[in-house]
Amino acid sequence: MIDERKYFHDRIAQAPPIKWGRFAPFKITFKMGSPVAITMPWINFDGLIAHLMLLDALGDDFFITPKKLDLSDSLPKNRRLLPIKKTNGIYHTSVSLFTPNNVRITYLYKRFEDRWTESLKAKKVSLGSGKLRSYILAEPYVSCSEVIYYVFGDMDIIKNLIENYLFGLGNDCRVGFGMIRDISFEELDEDMSLVARGIAMRPIPIEMCEEYEDSAYLAYKAPYWNPKNVALCVPPGAYCKLKAI
């Protein structure tokens, strides 16, 4: 039996290492051509870049990665680290800032298509159960014209990853959500990736904060689906003052 962890470790170890250049604060603006479907109120940029780096390293094997197996501890060390500044385990990346932030819900319908079924052996097809069942899926989405991120890292590497591998933002791009019309990168004089003008720009564990007005249990690092990465954090949009770093 193939050891999945070892297989993906070895595949990534074969990929060329990523060599960092100059780190600087910058802003990324995505001009959107269609609404962005979401599964939570925001999209984490460090998780997005980790996704693109895995795609870059694995190629087609990316699509067979185990979706509920955290490979973080099994990946090669110090070869393909995220090209982003990191402080106390937190990457300097904001969450997605939707403009405007209009959240709505639409519905996707799955129905059995009876065209070209003349060769089916079955005389009856169950539409109430099994893989051919019909269903309605609620799809939350943000009807936005722009999505903005603030980052402190290597802009050249991140720009290359985005331009080569990212074709859409958010969930269900395969059915037309999250299409990107244009992307711009702008270097800044100030790091706005963690806190900007006293406002938290991403989930920040309260241990890193000197003052804050609100807190909630949130995932603060990738993979964001793993419950082990949940801690009491200041949520994005809340007042926050960081401790001296």
N, C-alpha and C positions, 0 to 999 in steps of 0.2 A: 504494500500500500504506500502511495506517495505521501510524504510529509508535506502538507501544504505550506507550513511556515518555512521550511527549508527550501522548498521549490521557489517561492517568491523572493526569499532572501538571496538565493543564488542568481536569480534572474536580474534583480536590481544591482547586485554586485558586479554584473557584467556590463552594466550601462556606464558610460563615461561619467566621472565625477563632475559635479557642478562647482566651478571656481568662482567665488564671489569677487565682485569688484567694489565700487564705491557705494556705501550706504548713505542715503539722504532721505529726508521727508518729501513726500510727493502726493499728488491727488490724481485719482483716476475717474474719468467721467464716461459712463456708457450712455450713448444715445440709443433709446429703445425704439424698435419698430413694432412691437406688440407687447401686451401686458405680461407681467412676470408672475408666474404661478408659484405659490409659496406653501411650505409645510410648517413654517413657524414665522414669527413676525419679521425676521431679518435673515440675511444670508451672510455667513461668516467668511471673511476674505481669506484667512489663513487656511481654513478647511478647503476653500476653492482652489488655492494654489497647491496644497498637498495633493488634491485630486489631479490637477494638471501635471504635477511632477511624477505621479505614479503612471499616468498615461504616457508621459514622455519616456519613462524608464522601461515600461513593460510592453508597449505597443499593443498588439491584439490580445496579449495575455491579460491586459487590464480587465477585459470583459469577463474573465473567468475568476477574478479575485473573489474570495468568500465575503459576502456582504455583511455578515454578522460575526466575523472573526477579526478581532483587533490585532493587526500585524505590527503595531508600532514598536513593540519590544523585539521583534524578530528581524527588522530591517537592518541593513548594514549601517554601521555607525560612521559618522564624520565623512560621508562620501556625497550624499545628496540631501543635505540639510536645507530647510527652507531659507531662501535668501532674504530673511526678514529679521530685524532686531528683536531680541527676546529678553524680557526682564522678569525674573521670578517665575519662569514657566509660562509667561504670557507674551504672545507675539504682538508687536506694535502694528496692529491692523484694526481699523474700525469695522463695524458691521455695515451692511448696505444702508445707504440713506436714499430713500425713494422720494422723487420729486415729480408730481405731488404724491403724497402717501394715501391714496384712495383704495381701501381694501374692499373688495366685492367678492361675490360667490357666483360661479356659473356651474353648470352640470354637464358631465360627459356621459354619453349613453352608449352602452355596449349591447348590440343586438346581433342575433344570428343572421347571416346573409345567406339566403337560399338560392342565389344564383350559382350555377355550375355545380349543383349537387346531384346531378343525374346518376353519377357513378357511386354514390353512397350505398353501402350495403345495408345500413340500418334503415328500417321503415319509419321509425319515429326518432325524433331528436328531442332530448329533454332540455327545455329552456329554463327550468327552475332549479337545476342543480348541475354539478359537473363543470367541465372546462368550457362548455358552450352556453352556460347559463347567461341570461340577460341581467344587467344591473345598471344602476345610476350611481355615478360617483360625483360627490360634491367637490368642487375645485376652487379653493380660495385663490384670488389673484390681486395684484396691485396694478391699477391702471396708471402707470407712470410714464413720463417722457424721458426721465433721466434716472440713473442709479450712480451714486457717488461713493467712492471709498477713499479713506486717508490711510497712508502706509508709510512706514519708515523701513527702507530696505534697498536692495539693488534694483533700481528701476529698469535697467537694461535686460536683466534676466527675466524679471516678471513680465515685461512688455513682450519679450520673445515667446514666453509660455502662452500668454493670452492670445497673441496673434496667430500662433501655430495650432492651438488646440481648443480654444474656447469659441463655440459657435452660438451659444445661448446662455442665458442666466435663469436660474431657478428650476422649477420642476416641470416635467412634461414638455420639454422643448420639441420632442418628436411630433407633437400635434400642433405646433405653431406658437407656443408661449415663449416669451423671453428672447425673441429675435433681436440681435444687435445690429443697429444701422451704422454706428461709428463709435470710435474710442479715442479719447485724448488723454495724454499724460502731462502733468504740470508739476515741476519741481517747486517746493515751497521753502520758506525760510524758517518755518516753525513746525514742530512735530505735533500734529493734531490727531494722531492715531489712537491714543488712549483716552486723553481728556482734552477737550477744546472749550475754552471760555467757561471752565467750571462744570462742564457737562460730560458725563461718561459716554464714550463713543463705542464701547463694547462691554460685555460682561467682565467685571473686574472683581476678583475676590476681595472681600472686605478687609482681609489682613494687609492688603496693599494700600488701604485708604486711611487717611488721617481724619477726614470728615466725609459724611455722606448722608443723604436724606431718605434713601429707600434701599431695600435689599430683597432679594428673592433667590431661591435655589435654581441655578442655571448652569448649563454646561459652559465651561470657560475655555476649553481647548479641544482640539480634534483628537480622535473622531467624536463629533458632537452627539452621536447617537449612543455612546457608551455611558451608562449610568455612573461609572467610576470617575468620570470627568465632570461631575456635577458638584458644585460647592455654593455656599452662600455668597452671592455677588451683588454688587451695585449694578442695576440693569442699565442698558443704553438709554440715554435721555434724562437720567436722574443727576442731580447735583452731586459732585464728587471732587474731593481734594486728595491727591496722592501724597503718601508719605515721601520724605526725601529719599531718593534712590541713590 
